[in-house]
Every structure is written in C-alpha cells, then in structure tokens.
Amino acid sequence: NWADTDFVTPDVDGSAIRAEWGFTEADNVVLYAGNMGAKQGLEMVLEAAAQYQSQSDSALGGEVKFVFVGAGAHVDALKLQAAMLNLKNVFFKPLQPWEDVPAMLAMADVHLVVQKKGAADAVLPSKLTNILSAGGNAVVTAEKDTELGQLAVKFPGIYTLAEPESFPSFIQALNIELGHIGEGGNCYNKIAREYAEQHLNKDAILSKFLDNVRQLIR
C-alpha cells in the first residue's frame, strides 16, 4: 500500500468543507471514512456518540461530532440505529470525489480505523495510509500481535491503539486523541506524517518494486 504524499498533506485547508458540512471551529470532529460493512463493528462508534452526546459539560470546549463517509452493506442499519438512539451528533455523508479527499481528511480532528477482532489485515488498510499522509490523529482498533499493533509499538504516537470490540478501550483511546486538540487546535501528527513520507511514498515504493522486477528478469 502507498499514499500520494504530495497530494494528501497536512498543509491542505479543510475549513471550507468543514463549514459546508455545518461544523464550527469549536466542534470536535471524529471521522470514519471508508467501507461500512459488518466486519467493521461500527455500532461501537454509535455507542461512543451516545455517550458524548449525554455529556452536557465537555472538557474539550466543544461538542463531539461523529461523521461517517462512504457506503456499504451495513450503512442503512447504522443509520437506523443512530435514529433509534436519537443521535444528533452523528452525520452520514456519501463517498467523496478523490480530489476532495485531502480536504475531507484535513477537516477532521480525529480519524477512526475500526474493525472487529480477527479482521486486521496483514498490511495497512488503505484508509490508514491516507490518514497517516495527512498527519491525522487516529484511533485504530487492532490486536497487539497484528501488523497494526506492532506498528504502534515500533512508532509510538503514530496512532492510539484500542482493543477491538472493547468499548472501554475504544473510549479511552478516543479521549486520548481528542485530548490532542487542546494541545494546539487541529494540530497534525508529525510522527504519522514522517512515517508516510519515509515508508508510504508512492514514487519510492513503485520505484523499489520496479527495481525488484528488473532483478528477477535479468
């Protein structure tokens, strides 16, 4: 997997799409962008939204808003559950054009990479490569012995790891990432960005791949 680190960068301004979607600078925007299927276990995100909605006094200085962007077999069930829980802080948006993705990533304060136990891929999920390239602050649910878990150990601070399907662990990780907002307001994650530049740069990866192919066909 790779990322276009020249296109998806922390320098992109997400304020226009943030305003277009009705969020203020005071809002704390938590974004899940990607496939909404059963393996993600996104019901836990709705539970988190319910908990934050019930907190009248926010130490974060603003409301926590949860945004789901994308499509999938489970999206209608999630919308129904959100309606049944009367969640006013949950919003669903369709898939966005690729040219708008950097701005979409930039407008979020916290990103989510959520999946159930045993669903962690052997390689980084494609959504995470762009989050890292954008310097996003992220919560990632994965077991510690997976590639995602080991990456969090090898590069402390690249994202906050949460135990899959554990609501207390997820909330704890989310609170950690939301706490970064008060440290500078929409500050980007330098560790994530540096990792993307060094390990996920598209041109470097494709160049290495071509070199390997040339070695094999000699």
KAFEN-V253783 format. One record per run of one state. SS is the DSSP state (helix for helix, strand for strand, loop for the rest). FROM is the first residue (numbers start at 1). TO is the last residue. Records with the same first field share a line. If there is no record, write none. Layout:
# KAFEN-V253783
SS=FROM-TO  FROM-TO
This chain:
# KAFEN-V253783
loop=1-2  4-14  21-27  34-37  41-42  54-63  70-74  85-89  94-97  108-109  114-125  134-137  142-146  155-159  163-166  180-180  184-189  218-218
strand=3-3  28-33  64-69  90-93  110-113  138-141  160-162  201-201
helix=15-20  38-40  43-53  75-84  98-107  126-133  147-154  167-179  181-183  190-200  202-217
